[in-house]
Amino acid sequence: MGCLHNRLKVLELGINRISQEGIDSIAEYMGKHNSLEYLCLASNCIKSFSDIKLLVNSFGKNKISTEEF
């Protein structure tokens, strides 16, 4: 059985008081793994685009083939 982080497709983290430190950790994960298809961060402590800039920049670092898509 493979590692969980290689199979994770959906991550629902709404209403969790996630702060800048948490967002940065998620961005680090996103930069290393490409299996995630859905990420919900609704109703957290995100106040502006600058709070999620590192996270947004981590999207697309790992390319997904058309077969995987």
Secondary structure by P-SEA (a helix, b strand, c coil): cccccccccccccccccccaaaaaaaaaaaaccccccccccccccccccccaaaaaaaccccccccccc
